[in-house]
C-alpha cells in the first residue's frame, strides 16, 4: 500500500506553490517530531529505515528533505498526478492506494477541491486499470 499526500488542481503553478507549502509543512513536522538530526535511530532495533532517513536529513537539511518529498509525492494537475502513479506502477507493479488530501495545515477548501478533482479525473483512470488494487480503491469511494 502506498500513501499519497496529494495536492490536486487545474493550475500547475498554483498546485506547486500549495504543495511546497503544505507538503513542506508536513515534512517539517516529521523532521522535528522524529528528531531526524539526532543519532538515536542508530541504536534502536527495527528502525533501520528511520536511520536511513535521518542520515539523508542530516546531509540535506530540511530544504533537501522537502525537495525529496516533493519529487516523490503527488501534486499538480490530474494528468501530472496520473503520470506519477503510472510511473510507480511501472516500477513496483500493482499496489493499493491511500490518498490524503489534508495535511500540513492544508485549508479545507484546497483539500476539498483536490479531492473532488481527483475523484472526477484521476480515479476513473485508476479504476480502468482493472487491477485488484484499483478495485479496492473504487470500493472505498
Phi and psi in radians as a Rosetta constraint file:
Dihedral C 1 N 2 CA 2 C 2 CIRCULARHARMONIC -1.933 0.35
Dihedral N 2 CA 2 C 2 N 3 CIRCULARHARMONIC 2.415 0.35
Dihedral C 2 N 3 CA 3 C 3 CIRCULARHARMONIC -1.855 0.35
Dihedral N 3 CA 3 C 3 N 4 CIRCULARHARMONIC 2.183 0.35
Dihedral C 3 N 4 CA 4 C 4 CIRCULARHARMONIC -1.866 0.35
Dihedral N 4 CA 4 C 4 N 5 CIRCULARHARMONIC 2.268 0.35
Dihedral C 4 N 5 CA 5 C 5 CIRCULARHARMONIC -1.690 0.35
Dihedral N 5 CA 5 C 5 N 6 CIRCULARHARMONIC 1.839 0.35
Dihedral C 5 N 6 CA 6 C 6 CIRCULARHARMONIC -1.961 0.35
Dihedral N 6 CA 6 C 6 N 7 CIRCULARHARMONIC 2.319 0.35
Dihedral C 6 N 7 CA 7 C 7 CIRCULARHARMONIC -2.111 0.35
Dihedral N 7 CA 7 C 7 N 8 CIRCULARHARMONIC 1.974 0.35
Dihedral C 7 N 8 CA 8 C 8 CIRCULARHARMONIC -2.092 0.35
Dihedral N 8 CA 8 C 8 N 9 CIRCULARHARMONIC 2.337 0.35
Dihedral C 8 N 9 CA 9 C 9 CIRCULARHARMONIC -2.818 0.35
Dihedral N 9 CA 9 C 9 N 10 CIRCULARHARMONIC 3.100 0.35
Dihedral C 9 N 10 CA 10 C 10 CIRCULARHARMONIC -1.596 0.35
Dihedral N 10 CA 10 C 10 N 11 CIRCULARHARMONIC -0.268 0.35
Dihedral C 10 N 11 CA 11 C 11 CIRCULARHARMONIC -1.933 0.35
Dihedral N 11 CA 11 C 11 N 12 CIRCULARHARMONIC 1.981 0.35
Dihedral C 11 N 12 CA 12 C 12 CIRCULARHARMONIC -1.077 0.35
Dihedral N 12 CA 12 C 12 N 13 CIRCULARHARMONIC -0.742 0.35
Dihedral C 12 N 13 CA 13 C 13 CIRCULARHARMONIC -1.127 0.35
Dihedral N 13 CA 13 C 13 N 14 CIRCULARHARMONIC -0.698 0.35
Dihedral C 13 N 14 CA 14 C 14 CIRCULARHARMONIC -1.153 0.35
Dihedral N 14 CA 14 C 14 N 15 CIRCULARHARMONIC -0.765 0.35
Dihedral C 14 N 15 CA 15 C 15 CIRCULARHARMONIC -1.216 0.35
Dihedral N 15 CA 15 C 15 N 16 CIRCULARHARMONIC -0.534 0.35
Dihedral C 15 N 16 CA 16 C 16 CIRCULARHARMONIC -1.077 0.35
Dihedral N 16 CA 16 C 16 N 17 CIRCULARHARMONIC -0.806 0.35
Dihedral C 16 N 17 CA 17 C 17 CIRCULARHARMONIC -1.095 0.35
Dihedral N 17 CA 17 C 17 N 18 CIRCULARHARMONIC -0.803 0.35
Dihedral C 17 N 18 CA 18 C 18 CIRCULARHARMONIC -1.133 0.35
Dihedral N 18 CA 18 C 18 N 19 CIRCULARHARMONIC -0.756 0.35
Dihedral C 18 N 19 CA 19 C 19 CIRCULARHARMONIC -1.102 0.35
Dihedral N 19 CA 19 C 19 N 20 CIRCULARHARMONIC -0.778 0.35
Dihedral C 19 N 20 CA 20 C 20 CIRCULARHARMONIC -1.063 0.35
Dihedral N 20 CA 20 C 20 N 21 CIRCULARHARMONIC -0.685 0.35
Dihedral C 20 N 21 CA 21 C 21 CIRCULARHARMONIC -1.230 0.35
Dihedral N 21 CA 21 C 21 N 22 CIRCULARHARMONIC -0.957 0.35
Dihedral C 21 N 22 CA 22 C 22 CIRCULARHARMONIC -1.486 0.35
Dihedral N 22 CA 22 C 22 N 23 CIRCULARHARMONIC -0.699 0.35
Dihedral C 22 N 23 CA 23 C 23 CIRCULARHARMONIC -1.171 0.35
Dihedral N 23 CA 23 C 23 N 24 CIRCULARHARMONIC -0.642 0.35
Dihedral C 23 N 24 CA 24 C 24 CIRCULARHARMONIC -1.083 0.35
Dihedral N 24 CA 24 C 24 N 25 CIRCULARHARMONIC -0.725 0.35
Dihedral C 24 N 25 CA 25 C 25 CIRCULARHARMONIC -1.149 0.35
Dihedral N 25 CA 25 C 25 N 26 CIRCULARHARMONIC -0.643 0.35
Dihedral C 25 N 26 CA 26 C 26 CIRCULARHARMONIC -1.094 0.35
Dihedral N 26 CA 26 C 26 N 27 CIRCULARHARMONIC -0.810 0.35
Dihedral C 26 N 27 CA 27 C 27 CIRCULARHARMONIC -1.090 0.35
Dihedral N 27 CA 27 C 27 N 28 CIRCULARHARMONIC -0.767 0.35
Dihedral C 27 N 28 CA 28 C 28 CIRCULARHARMONIC -1.041 0.35
Dihedral N 28 CA 28 C 28 N 29 CIRCULARHARMONIC -0.736 0.35
Dihedral C 28 N 29 CA 29 C 29 CIRCULARHARMONIC -1.122 0.35
Dihedral N 29 CA 29 C 29 N 30 CIRCULARHARMONIC -0.678 0.35
Dihedral C 29 N 30 CA 30 C 30 CIRCULARHARMONIC -1.194 0.35
Dihedral N 30 CA 30 C 30 N 31 CIRCULARHARMONIC -0.689 0.35
Dihedral C 30 N 31 CA 31 C 31 CIRCULARHARMONIC -0.954 0.35
Dihedral N 31 CA 31 C 31 N 32 CIRCULARHARMONIC -0.801 0.35
Dihedral C 31 N 32 CA 32 C 32 CIRCULARHARMONIC -1.422 0.35
Dihedral N 32 CA 32 C 32 N 33 CIRCULARHARMONIC -0.702 0.35
Dihedral C 32 N 33 CA 33 C 33 CIRCULARHARMONIC -1.045 0.35
Dihedral N 33 CA 33 C 33 N 34 CIRCULARHARMONIC -0.787 0.35
Dihedral C 33 N 34 CA 34 C 34 CIRCULARHARMONIC -1.543 0.35
Dihedral N 34 CA 34 C 34 N 35 CIRCULARHARMONIC -0.013 0.35
Dihedral C 34 N 35 CA 35 C 35 CIRCULARHARMONIC 0.877 0.35
Dihedral N 35 CA 35 C 35 N 36 CIRCULARHARMONIC 0.987 0.35
Dihedral C 35 N 36 CA 36 C 36 CIRCULARHARMONIC -1.132 0.35
Dihedral N 36 CA 36 C 36 N 37 CIRCULARHARMONIC -0.234 0.35
Dihedral C 36 N 37 CA 37 C 37 CIRCULARHARMONIC -1.460 0.35
Dihedral N 37 CA 37 C 37 N 38 CIRCULARHARMONIC -0.154 0.35
Dihedral C 37 N 38 CA 38 C 38 CIRCULARHARMONIC -1.481 0.35
Dihedral N 38 CA 38 C 38 N 39 CIRCULARHARMONIC 3.072 0.35
Dihedral C 38 N 39 CA 39 C 39 CIRCULARHARMONIC -1.862 0.35
Dihedral N 39 CA 39 C 39 N 40 CIRCULARHARMONIC 0.068 0.35
Dihedral C 39 N 40 CA 40 C 40 CIRCULARHARMONIC -1.132 0.35
Dihedral N 40 CA 40 C 40 N 41 CIRCULARHARMONIC -0.438 0.35
Dihedral C 40 N 41 CA 41 C 41 CIRCULARHARMONIC -1.228 0.35
Dihedral N 41 CA 41 C 41 N 42 CIRCULARHARMONIC -0.401 0.35
Dihedral C 41 N 42 CA 42 C 42 CIRCULARHARMONIC -1.120 0.35
Dihedral N 42 CA 42 C 42 N 43 CIRCULARHARMONIC -0.404 0.35
Dihedral C 42 N 43 CA 43 C 43 CIRCULARHARMONIC -1.844 0.35
Dihedral N 43 CA 43 C 43 N 44 CIRCULARHARMONIC 0.044 0.35
Dihedral C 43 N 44 CA 44 C 44 CIRCULARHARMONIC -1.863 0.35
Dihedral N 44 CA 44 C 44 N 45 CIRCULARHARMONIC 2.011 0.35
Dihedral C 44 N 45 CA 45 C 45 CIRCULARHARMONIC -1.087 0.35
Dihedral N 45 CA 45 C 45 N 46 CIRCULARHARMONIC 2.375 0.35
Dihedral C 45 N 46 CA 46 C 46 CIRCULARHARMONIC 1.578 0.35
Dihedral N 46 CA 46 C 46 N 47 CIRCULARHARMONIC -0.021 0.35
Dihedral C 46 N 47 CA 47 C 47 CIRCULARHARMONIC -1.933 0.35
Dihedral N 47 CA 47 C 47 N 48 CIRCULARHARMONIC 0.582 0.35
Dihedral C 47 N 48 CA 48 C 48 CIRCULARHARMONIC -1.031 0.35
Dihedral N 48 CA 48 C 48 N 49 CIRCULARHARMONIC -0.747 0.35
Dihedral C 48 N 49 CA 49 C 49 CIRCULARHARMONIC -1.117 0.35
Dihedral N 49 CA 49 C 49 N 50 CIRCULARHARMONIC -0.659 0.35
Dihedral C 49 N 50 CA 50 C 50 CIRCULARHARMONIC -1.166 0.35
Dihedral N 50 CA 50 C 50 N 51 CIRCULARHARMONIC -0.657 0.35
Dihedral C 50 N 51 CA 51 C 51 CIRCULARHARMONIC -1.079 0.35
Dihedral N 51 CA 51 C 51 N 52 CIRCULARHARMONIC -0.725 0.35
Dihedral C 51 N 52 CA 52 C 52 CIRCULARHARMONIC -1.100 0.35
Dihedral N 52 CA 52 C 52 N 53 CIRCULARHARMONIC -0.759 0.35
Dihedral C 52 N 53 CA 53 C 53 CIRCULARHARMONIC -1.094 0.35
Dihedral N 53 CA 53 C 53 N 54 CIRCULARHARMONIC -0.699 0.35
Dihedral C 53 N 54 CA 54 C 54 CIRCULARHARMONIC -1.103 0.35
Dihedral N 54 CA 54 C 54 N 55 CIRCULARHARMONIC -0.707 0.35
Dihedral C 54 N 55 CA 55 C 55 CIRCULARHARMONIC -1.114 0.35
Dihedral N 55 CA 55 C 55 N 56 CIRCULARHARMONIC -0.734 0.35
Dihedral C 55 N 56 CA 56 C 56 CIRCULARHARMONIC -1.112 0.35
Dihedral N 56 CA 56 C 56 N 57 CIRCULARHARMONIC -0.736 0.35
Dihedral C 56 N 57 CA 57 C 57 CIRCULARHARMONIC -1.097 0.35
Dihedral N 57 CA 57 C 57 N 58 CIRCULARHARMONIC -0.714 0.35
Dihedral C 57 N 58 CA 58 C 58 CIRCULARHARMONIC -1.135 0.35
Dihedral N 58 CA 58 C 58 N 59 CIRCULARHARMONIC -0.633 0.35
Dihedral C 58 N 59 CA 59 C 59 CIRCULARHARMONIC -1.318 0.35
Dihedral N 59 CA 59 C 59 N 60 CIRCULARHARMONIC -0.700 0.35
Dihedral C 59 N 60 CA 60 C 60 CIRCULARHARMONIC -1.792 0.35
Dihedral N 60 CA 60 C 60 N 61 CIRCULARHARMONIC -0.273 0.35
Dihedral C 60 N 61 CA 61 C 61 CIRCULARHARMONIC 1.278 0.35
Dihedral N 61 CA 61 C 61 N 62 CIRCULARHARMONIC -3.101 0.35
Dihedral C 61 N 62 CA 62 C 62 CIRCULARHARMONIC -1.096 0.35
Dihedral N 62 CA 62 C 62 N 63 CIRCULARHARMONIC -0.759 0.35
Dihedral C 62 N 63 CA 63 C 63 CIRCULARHARMONIC -1.064 0.35
Dihedral N 63 CA 63 C 63 N 64 CIRCULARHARMONIC -0.723 0.35
Dihedral C 63 N 64 CA 64 C 64 CIRCULARHARMONIC -1.150 0.35
Dihedral N 64 CA 64 C 64 N 65 CIRCULARHARMONIC -0.659 0.35
Dihedral C 64 N 65 CA 65 C 65 CIRCULARHARMONIC -1.137 0.35
Dihedral N 65 CA 65 C 65 N 66 CIRCULARHARMONIC -0.729 0.35
Dihedral C 65 N 66 CA 66 C 66 CIRCULARHARMONIC -1.119 0.35
Dihedral N 66 CA 66 C 66 N 67 CIRCULARHARMONIC -0.784 0.35
Dihedral C 66 N 67 CA 67 C 67 CIRCULARHARMONIC -1.072 0.35
Dihedral N 67 CA 67 C 67 N 68 CIRCULARHARMONIC -0.726 0.35
Dihedral C 67 N 68 CA 68 C 68 CIRCULARHARMONIC -1.115 0.35
Dihedral N 68 CA 68 C 68 N 69 CIRCULARHARMONIC -0.732 0.35
Dihedral C 68 N 69 CA 69 C 69 CIRCULARHARMONIC -1.122 0.35
Dihedral N 69 CA 69 C 69 N 70 CIRCULARHARMONIC -0.730 0.35
Dihedral C 69 N 70 CA 70 C 70 CIRCULARHARMONIC -1.082 0.35
Dihedral N 70 CA 70 C 70 N 71 CIRCULARHARMONIC -0.581 0.35
Dihedral C 70 N 71 CA 71 C 71 CIRCULARHARMONIC -1.217 0.35
Dihedral N 71 CA 71 C 71 N 72 CIRCULARHARMONIC -0.513 0.35
Dihedral C 71 N 72 CA 72 C 72 CIRCULARHARMONIC -1.674 0.35
Dihedral N 72 CA 72 C 72 N 73 CIRCULARHARMONIC -0.425 0.35
Dihedral C 72 N 73 CA 73 C 73 CIRCULARHARMONIC -1.412 0.35
Dihedral N 73 CA 73 C 73 N 74 CIRCULARHARMONIC 2.882 0.35
Dihedral C 73 N 74 CA 74 C 74 CIRCULARHARMONIC -1.662 0.35
Dihedral N 74 CA 74 C 74 N 75 CIRCULARHARMONIC 2.111 0.35
Dihedral C 74 N 75 CA 75 C 75 CIRCULARHARMONIC -2.768 0.35
Dihedral N 75 CA 75 C 75 N 76 CIRCULARHARMONIC 2.683 0.35
Dihedral C 75 N 76 CA 76 C 76 CIRCULARHARMONIC 2.086 0.35
Dihedral N 76 CA 76 C 76 N 77 CIRCULARHARMONIC -2.720 0.35
Dihedral C 76 N 77 CA 77 C 77 CIRCULARHARMONIC -1.310 0.35
Dihedral N 77 CA 77 C 77 N 78 CIRCULARHARMONIC 2.825 0.35
Dihedral C 77 N 78 CA 78 C 78 CIRCULARHARMONIC -0.945 0.35
Dihedral N 78 CA 78 C 78 N 79 CIRCULARHARMONIC -0.693 0.35
Dihedral C 78 N 79 CA 79 C 79 CIRCULARHARMONIC -1.109 0.35
Dihedral N 79 CA 79 C 79 N 80 CIRCULARHARMONIC -0.756 0.35
Dihedral C 79 N 80 CA 80 C 80 CIRCULARHARMONIC -1.109 0.35
Dihedral N 80 CA 80 C 80 N 81 CIRCULARHARMONIC -0.740 0.35
Dihedral C 80 N 81 CA 81 C 81 CIRCULARHARMONIC -1.108 0.35
Dihedral N 81 CA 81 C 81 N 82 CIRCULARHARMONIC -0.762 0.35
Dihedral C 81 N 82 CA 82 C 82 CIRCULARHARMONIC -1.074 0.35
Dihedral N 82 CA 82 C 82 N 83 CIRCULARHARMONIC -0.721 0.35
Dihedral C 82 N 83 CA 83 C 83 CIRCULARHARMONIC -1.061 0.35
Dihedral N 83 CA 83 C 83 N 84 CIRCULARHARMONIC -0.691 0.35
Dihedral C 83 N 84 CA 84 C 84 CIRCULARHARMONIC -1.141 0.35
Dihedral N 84 CA 84 C 84 N 85 CIRCULARHARMONIC -0.759 0.35
Dihedral C 84 N 85 CA 85 C 85 CIRCULARHARMONIC -1.163 0.35
Dihedral N 85 CA 85 C 85 N 86 CIRCULARHARMONIC -0.652 0.35
Dihedral C 85 N 86 CA 86 C 86 CIRCULARHARMONIC -1.133 0.35
Dihedral N 86 CA 86 C 86 N 87 CIRCULARHARMONIC -0.679 0.35
Dihedral C 86 N 87 CA 87 C 87 CIRCULARHARMONIC -1.119 0.35
Dihedral N 87 CA 87 C 87 N 88 CIRCULARHARMONIC -0.709 0.35
Dihedral C 87 N 88 CA 88 C 88 CIRCULARHARMONIC -1.087 0.35
Dihedral N 88 CA 88 C 88 N 89 CIRCULARHARMONIC -0.768 0.35
Dihedral C 88 N 89 CA 89 C 89 CIRCULARHARMONIC -1.088 0.35
Dihedral N 89 CA 89 C 89 N 90 CIRCULARHARMONIC -0.694 0.35
Dihedral C 89 N 90 CA 90 C 90 CIRCULARHARMONIC -1.134 0.35
Dihedral N 90 CA 90 C 90 N 91 CIRCULARHARMONIC -0.567 0.35
Dihedral C 90 N 91 CA 91 C 91 CIRCULARHARMONIC -1.402 0.35
Dihedral N 91 CA 91 C 91 N 92 CIRCULARHARMONIC -0.779 0.35
Dihedral C 91 N 92 CA 92 C 92 CIRCULARHARMONIC -2.012 0.35
Dihedral N 92 CA 92 C 92 N 93 CIRCULARHARMONIC -0.122 0.35
Dihedral C 92 N 93 CA 93 C 93 CIRCULARHARMONIC 1.567 0.35
Dihedral N 93 CA 93 C 93 N 94 CIRCULARHARMONIC -2.911 0.35
Dihedral C 93 N 94 CA 94 C 94 CIRCULARHARMONIC -1.121 0.35
Dihedral N 94 CA 94 C 94 N 95 CIRCULARHARMONIC 2.589 0.35
Dihedral C 94 N 95 CA 95 C 95 CIRCULARHARMONIC -2.679 0.35
Dihedral N 95 CA 95 C 95 N 96 CIRCULARHARMONIC 2.761 0.35
Dihedral C 95 N 96 CA 96 C 96 CIRCULARHARMONIC -1.470 0.35
Dihedral N 96 CA 96 C 96 N 97 CIRCULARHARMONIC 2.610 0.35
Dihedral C 96 N 97 CA 97 C 97 CIRCULARHARMONIC -2.183 0.35
Dihedral N 97 CA 97 C 97 N 98 CIRCULARHARMONIC 2.242 0.35
Dihedral C 97 N 98 CA 98 C 98 CIRCULARHARMONIC -2.049 0.35
Dihedral N 98 CA 98 C 98 N 99 CIRCULARHARMONIC 2.101 0.35
Dihedral C 98 N 99 CA 99 C 99 CIRCULARHARMONIC -1.984 0.35
Dihedral N 99 CA 99 C 99 N 100 CIRCULARHARMONIC 2.203 0.35
Dihedral C 99 N 100 CA 100 C 100 CIRCULARHARMONIC -1.855 0.35
Dihedral N 100 CA 100 C 100 N 101 CIRCULARHARMONIC 2.261 0.35
Dihedral C 100 N 101 CA 101 C 101 CIRCULARHARMONIC -1.912 0.35
Dihedral N 101 CA 101 C 101 N 102 CIRCULARHARMONIC -0.128 0.35
Dihedral C 101 N 102 CA 102 C 102 CIRCULARHARMONIC -2.286 0.35
Dihedral N 102 CA 102 C 102 N 103 CIRCULARHARMONIC 2.065 0.35
Dihedral C 102 N 103 CA 103 C 103 CIRCULARHARMONIC -2.938 0.35
Dihedral N 103 CA 103 C 103 N 104 CIRCULARHARMONIC 2.803 0.35
Dihedral C 103 N 104 CA 104 C 104 CIRCULARHARMONIC 0.943 0.35
Dihedral N 104 CA 104 C 104 N 105 CIRCULARHARMONIC 0.553 0.35
Dihedral C 104 N 105 CA 105 C 105 CIRCULARHARMONIC 1.414 0.35
Dihedral N 105 CA 105 C 105 N 106 CIRCULARHARMONIC 0.281 0.35
Dihedral C 105 N 106 CA 106 C 106 CIRCULARHARMONIC -1.018 0.35
Dihedral N 106 CA 106 C 106 N 107 CIRCULARHARMONIC 2.202 0.35
Dihedral C 106 N 107 CA 107 C 107 CIRCULARHARMONIC -1.118 0.35
Dihedral N 107 CA 107 C 107 N 108 CIRCULARHARMONIC 2.627 0.35
Dihedral C 107 N 108 CA 108 C 108 CIRCULARHARMONIC -0.993 0.35
Dihedral N 108 CA 108 C 108 N 109 CIRCULARHARMONIC -0.717 0.35
Dihedral C 108 N 109 CA 109 C 109 CIRCULARHARMONIC -1.141 0.35
Dihedral N 109 CA 109 C 109 N 110 CIRCULARHARMONIC -0.629 0.35
Dihedral C 109 N 110 CA 110 C 110 CIRCULARHARMONIC -1.207 0.35
Dihedral N 110 CA 110 C 110 N 111 CIRCULARHARMONIC -0.742 0.35
Dihedral C 110 N 111 CA 111 C 111 CIRCULARHARMONIC -1.085 0.35
Dihedral N 111 CA 111 C 111 N 112 CIRCULARHARMONIC -0.827 0.35
Dihedral C 111 N 112 CA 112 C 112 CIRCULARHARMONIC -1.147 0.35
Dihedral N 112 CA 112 C 112 N 113 CIRCULARHARMONIC -0.730 0.35
Dihedral C 112 N 113 CA 113 C 113 CIRCULARHARMONIC -1.000 0.35
Dihedral N 113 CA 113 C 113 N 114 CIRCULARHARMONIC -0.808 0.35
Dihedral C 113 N 114 CA 114 C 114 CIRCULARHARMONIC -1.144 0.35
Dihedral N 114 CA 114 C 114 N 115 CIRCULARHARMONIC -0.734 0.35
Dihedral C 114 N 115 CA 115 C 115 CIRCULARHARMONIC -1.128 0.35
Dihedral N 115 CA 115 C 115 N 116 CIRCULARHARMONIC -0.760 0.35
Dihedral C 115 N 116 CA 116 C 116 CIRCULARHARMONIC -1.163 0.35
Dihedral N 116 CA 116 C 116 N 117 CIRCULARHARMONIC -0.744 0.35
Dihedral C 116 N 117 CA 117 C 117 CIRCULARHARMONIC -1.176 0.35
Dihedral N 117 CA 117 C 117 N 118 CIRCULARHARMONIC -0.709 0.35
Dihedral C 117 N 118 CA 118 C 118 CIRCULARHARMONIC -1.044 0.35
Dihedral N 118 CA 118 C 118 N 119 CIRCULARHARMONIC -0.816 0.35
Dihedral C 118 N 119 CA 119 C 119 CIRCULARHARMONIC -1.102 0.35
Dihedral N 119 CA 119 C 119 N 120 CIRCULARHARMONIC -0.625 0.35
Dihedral C 119 N 120 CA 120 C 120 CIRCULARHARMONIC -1.353 0.35
Dihedral N 120 CA 120 C 120 N 121 CIRCULARHARMONIC -0.716 0.35
Dihedral C 120 N 121 CA 121 C 121 CIRCULARHARMONIC -1.982 0.35
Dihedral N 121 CA 121 C 121 N 122 CIRCULARHARMONIC -0.464 0.35
Dihedral C 121 N 122 CA 122 C 122 CIRCULARHARMONIC -1.670 0.35
Dihedral N 122 CA 122 C 122 N 123 CIRCULARHARMONIC -0.822 0.35
Dihedral C 122 N 123 CA 123 C 123 CIRCULARHARMONIC -1.010 0.35
Dihedral N 123 CA 123 C 123 N 124 CIRCULARHARMONIC -0.738 0.35
Dihedral C 123 N 124 CA 124 C 124 CIRCULARHARMONIC -1.036 0.35
Dihedral N 124 CA 124 C 124 N 125 CIRCULARHARMONIC -0.597 0.35
Dihedral C 124 N 125 CA 125 C 125 CIRCULARHARMONIC -1.212 0.35
Dihedral N 125 CA 125 C 125 N 126 CIRCULARHARMONIC -0.749 0.35
Dihedral C 125 N 126 CA 126 C 126 CIRCULARHARMONIC -1.056 0.35
Dihedral N 126 CA 126 C 126 N 127 CIRCULARHARMONIC -0.711 0.35
Dihedral C 126 N 127 CA 127 C 127 CIRCULARHARMONIC -1.098 0.35
Dihedral N 127 CA 127 C 127 N 128 CIRCULARHARMONIC -0.613 0.35
Dihedral C 127 N 128 CA 128 C 128 CIRCULARHARMONIC -1.212 0.35
Dihedral N 128 CA 128 C 128 N 129 CIRCULARHARMONIC -0.300 0.35
Dihedral C 128 N 129 CA 129 C 129 CIRCULARHARMONIC -1.100 0.35
Dihedral N 129 CA 129 C 129 N 130 CIRCULARHARMONIC -0.431 0.35
Dihedral C 129 N 130 CA 130 C 130 CIRCULARHARMONIC 1.166 0.35
Dihedral N 130 CA 130 C 130 N 131 CIRCULARHARMONIC 0.434 0.35
Dihedral C 130 N 131 CA 131 C 131 CIRCULARHARMONIC -1.654 0.35
Dihedral N 131 CA 131 C 131 N 132 CIRCULARHARMONIC 2.784 0.35
Dihedral C 131 N 132 CA 132 C 132 CIRCULARHARMONIC -1.009 0.35
Dihedral N 132 CA 132 C 132 N 133 CIRCULARHARMONIC -0.642 0.35
Dihedral C 132 N 133 CA 133 C 133 CIRCULARHARMONIC -1.150 0.35
Dihedral N 133 CA 133 C 133 N 134 CIRCULARHARMONIC -0.736 0.35
Dihedral C 133 N 134 CA 134 C 134 CIRCULARHARMONIC -1.147 0.35
Dihedral N 134 CA 134 C 134 N 135 CIRCULARHARMONIC -0.649 0.35
Dihedral C 134 N 135 CA 135 C 135 CIRCULARHARMONIC -1.120 0.35
Dihedral N 135 CA 135 C 135 N 136 CIRCULARHARMONIC -0.724 0.35
Dihedral C 135 N 136 CA 136 C 136 CIRCULARHARMONIC -1.104 0.35
Dihedral N 136 CA 136 C 136 N 137 CIRCULARHARMONIC -0.735 0.35
Dihedral C 136 N 137 CA 137 C 137 CIRCULARHARMONIC -1.094 0.35
Dihedral N 137 CA 137 C 137 N 138 CIRCULARHARMONIC -0.770 0.35
Dihedral C 137 N 138 CA 138 C 138 CIRCULARHARMONIC -1.082 0.35
Dihedral N 138 CA 138 C 138 N 139 CIRCULARHARMONIC -0.657 0.35
Dihedral C 138 N 139 CA 139 C 139 CIRCULARHARMONIC -1.143 0.35
Dihedral N 139 CA 139 C 139 N 140 CIRCULARHARMONIC -0.553 0.35
Dihedral C 139 N 140 CA 140 C 140 CIRCULARHARMONIC -1.315 0.35
Dihedral N 140 CA 140 C 140 N 141 CIRCULARHARMONIC -0.364 0.35
